[in-house]
Amino acid sequence: MTHEIDLQKYQMRTDLLIETIETSKEKNININSVKKKYGDILVTTVDIDSKHEKILNKKEGRYITIEYDDITDYNNREKVTSVFKNELKALLNYLKINDNATCMIVGLGNDKSTPDALGPNVIENVLVTKHLFDLDVNVEKGFREVSAFSPGVMGSTGIETSKIIKGVSEQIKPEFLLIIDALAAQSVFRVNKTIQMTNTGINPGSGVGNKREEISKETIGIPVIAIGIPTVVDAVTIVSETINFLFKHVSYQKQNIDRPLNRLITPGTENYLKKTDKLEALNKEEKHNLMGIVGNLTEEQTKALIYEVLTPIGYNLMVTPKEIDFVVLKLAEMLSDGINQALHKKI
């Protein structure tokens, strides 16, 4: 293959630090992390220092990632909510934010676009109390002063979101912000199944190539905790991961073709991904026989090539699962319940 692929042209569309770290490991860049497991829920805490800030293109600070399998089931959602609540409390303690500190919650996103409506949906379900404190209502001990709003998107308001938040903050004077937003992932495995929390703030729209002004302690003047869940993934990722799935599927079929049990299983119905730890990777010749020249490319080169094919014709679409209408409501319910419990001791 004589055509040289310019890997610099391919910009990884992900807001998740954990995916950036996985890519960095392929380049032999080691980042220390602390992992905790609660049943099938995995929590990873990473502190990025100034040394790795430029390497990873992620701001210096603490990042907490919560990975889970499902929140559509009530029991699973309650378990994830509990873990999220505890991790948010731990982050508040880490930042030395006391139980009486006033908070403003901001739901970023477009409520008319379902995958981007996570923030506005969370705002509808959080417990706001600022008006009670302002009216000198006798608020029971264990509830803090909380306000909330959704600023909309720049395409609708014509105003930079960070300027709206800064203006409201200067009037309301909260002691810290919680920013809720939908994110973009680089893996279909993490769509709707990952929560990221960080004290570094957020650049709205950065994951979909629509970067806006930063919302952080440096721009607003008070601590900013960003909480997000990836709801979309781009077409480049889907195509490149499909090629990887194809290799795994063929490897599984090759290893199990002579099993008598397989004669009783309808082709294409068995989940080979659950047995990837037992699969032998296809060699270069097998990949070449299956996919030709493309089979000889590395994963990064494959993504770069697909990017070169899809982007000029406008087909590198952002994609979301078909059940997103239902899932976004459940995600918003889980986040709002966890935030309410973390902010108000009485709940």
N, C-alpha and C positions, 0 to 999 in steps of 0.2 A: 504494500500500500504506500504510494508515494505522497499522498496528500497529508500535510502536517496539520494536526489539530491544535489550535491555539487554546490551551486550557485557561488562559487568563480571561477569555471572553465569557466563560461560563461562570455566572454568579450564583452561588448556592442560595436557593431561596429557603431560608429557615430562620425563625426567630428563636429557636431553641439552642441554648448553650450546649446541652448534652449531645446534640447532633454535630455541633462544631467540634466538640472534643473528640467524638468518634472519628471524624475526618482527620483531626490532628494526630491521632494515634497512628494512622496510616503513614504519616510523615515523621514518625518517631518523636513526637512532641508529647511528653508525659505531663498530665495534669493530675494533681492529687485530689481525690474525692472521698467522701464518707458516705457509705451506703447503709441503709436500714431497711429491713423487710417486715411488713405487717401482713401476714398471710400472703396473698398474691399481689399486694401493693408494695411497690419499691420506691423508696425515697432516697434521692441522691443530693448531697449538699457539696457545693464547690465554691471555694473562695478564690477569685481571680485577682492576682496582684498586678502591679505595674509592669512586671517583666512579661507576663503573658497577655496583657491588654492589647498590645499591638499585634502580636502573633495571631491571636484568635479573633481580632476585630470585635471584641466584646469589652464593655467598660469594666473597670476595676470595681469589685464588690462581691456580695454573696448571692449565689443562685441556688434555689431549691427546686428540684424537679420531682414531681409525684407521678408515677406511672401505674396504671391500673387497667383491668380488662374490660369492665363494663360499669355503667352507671344507670342503665335503663331499668334494671331490676332494683326494687326498693331496698332490699337488704344490702346489696352491693353499694348502692348510692349512700346509704347511711354509714357504711364502713369508710368510704372515700371521704365523706364529709367530716368524719371524726379525725382522720389523719390530717386532712387539709387544715381543719381548725387548730389542731395542736401545733402544726408546723408554722402557721401564721402567728400564733401566740409566741412561739419560740423566736421567730424573726423580730417581732415587736420587742421582746426582751433583749435580743441581741443588739437592737438599735437604741436600747434604753428609753423606749417610749412607755411612759407609765400608764396606769389604768384609767387615769382621769384626763389624759391628753385628748383634745378635741380632734375630730377626724372629718375629712370631707372625702366622699367616695365619688369617683368620676367614671361613668360608663361610656367608653369610646365606641365608635362604630355607627353603622347605618341601620336603623331599625326597619328599613324597607328592603334590606338585603339579608336574607336569613342567616347565611354563614357569618355575616358581620354584625349580627344583632345580639351577640352575647352580652356586651357591656350594657346596652339599654335594657335588656331583659333582667339583668342582675339588679339594676337600679330600681326596677319596679317592685322588687321583693326584699330589699334591705330595710332594716328598721331605722327610720330617721327620728331624731329626738331634739334637734336644735331648736325648733319652734317652741317646744315645751319649756326649755331652759330660758328662751327669750321672753316668754309670757309669764315667767316666774311661777310656773306650775310646780307643785311639790313632786318632783321626779324621785322615784324610789331609788335608794342607794343600790349601785350595781349596774346602772345604766350610764354610759358616757354620752357626751354631746356629739351627735353625728348628723351631718348634712349630706345630701347627694344630688347629683344632676347629670344629665347627659347632654354634652355640647353639640351633638350632631357631627356632620362631616363638612370639610371645607367646600366640597362641591355643592352643598346645600346652603351653607351660611355665607360663604365667601370670605370667611375669617379663619386665620390660622388657629387650629385647636389650642395650641399652647398659649396663645394670647388670651383666649376666652378663659381658660383655666387660671391663668395668672391674674387676670382682672377680677374674677370671682373670688379667688383666694385673698387678694388684697382687701376685699370688702368683708368677707366672712372671717378671715384670719384663723383658719384651722391650724393645728400644730403639726399635722402630717396628712398626707394624701394616700388614698388607695386608688390606683388606676386599673380598671378592668378592660381588657381588650381581647378580641379574637386574633390568633396568630396564624402563621403559615409554617408547615412542617416540611421536612425533606424525606420523610418516610410515611407510607400509608399506614404503617403499624401504629403511628403515634397520633393520627388524626382522631380527635375527640377522646383520646385516651391518655392525655398528658396535661398536667398543670405545671406551669413555671411561675415561681415567685422570685423577685429580685428587688434589692434596694437601689438599683442603678437607674431606675426610671425606664422610659420607653421612647422609641421613635415610631409614632403611628404610621402604619402602612409600609414599613420597611421590608416586611417579608414578601410583599407582592410588588416590589419595585416602585412604590409610590411614597417615598420617604418624606415625612414632614418634620417640622421643628421638634427638637427633643423636649420631653417633659421629664424633668429631673430636679434634684435638690439644687443643682447649679443654676437652673433657669427659673425655678419657682421660688427658691429660698427656704424651703422646708423639706423634711424627709419625704421621699416619694417611694412607695412600694408598688411595683407593677405586678399584676396577676393576669396571666393569660392562658388560654387553651387553644391549640391549633385546630382549626376547623376546615382548612383547605390545604391542598397539595398541588403542585404544578404538573403539567402533562409530561415534562421531561422525566420527572421522578417516577411517574406511573409506568412509562414505557421502559425505562432502564430497570426498574424493579421487576417488571414482567419478564424481562430477559433472564434476570437472576432466578425468578421462580421457575422458568422453563428449564434451566440447567438443573435445579433441585428436583423438579418433577421427573426429568429423564433419568437422573441419578437414582432416584427412588425406584422407578420402574425397572431399571437395569438390575438393581440389587434384589428385587422381589418378584421378578418375572416368573421364576420357577416355583414360587410358594404355592402349594395346593389351595390354601385359603383364598388366594387372589382370584381363583376361578369362580368364587361365590360372590365377589364384590364387583359391583357395576363400575366399569372404567370411568375415571374422572370424579369419583365420589369420595375417595379416601383423602384425608387431610395429611399430606406428606410433610407439611411444615412443622407438625408436632413432633416429627422424628428427624429433624435436621441434624441433631447431634450425632446420629448414627449413620448419616449419609457420607459417602466418599465423594469428594469433589471431582467433577469431570476433568480429565487431563486436557492439554492444549489441542491435541489431535481430535478428541471427541467434540470439543467446543467448536473447532473449525469445521468439522463434518456437519455439525448441526446448524451453525450460523454463518459459515464462511468467514470472511475477513473480520466481521463484527465480533465473532467468537474469540478472536485473538486479542481484542482490546481489553484494557483494564476497566474497572468500574468507572473510574473518573473519566477515562477517555470515551467510554460509551455515552456517559451523560453529556460530555462536551459535543460529541458528534450529533446526538439527538437534538441538543440545543441549537446547533448550527442548522439543522434541518427544519425545525419547527418555528423558531423565532422570526426569521425573515418573512414568513408567510402568515404570521399572526396566529399560529395554532398552538403556542405554548400556553394553553388555557389554565386557569386556576379551577380546580375541580373539588367538589364536596360530595359526601355520600348522599344517596337518594333519600335517606330517612332524616336528613339534617333538621327539618322542621320540628320533629319530635325531640331529637337529641339536644338541640340548642336549649329548649325549654328545661329539660332535665339537668343539663350542665349549669344553667343559670340558677335553677333551684338549689343545686348542690353548693355552688359558690356563695349564694346569698345566705343560705343556712349556716355555712361555715363562718362567713364574715360576721354574721349576727352573734354567733356564739363566741367568737374570738374577741369581739369588741365589747360586748355586754356581759359582764360576769353573771348577771341575774338570769340569763337565758341558758 
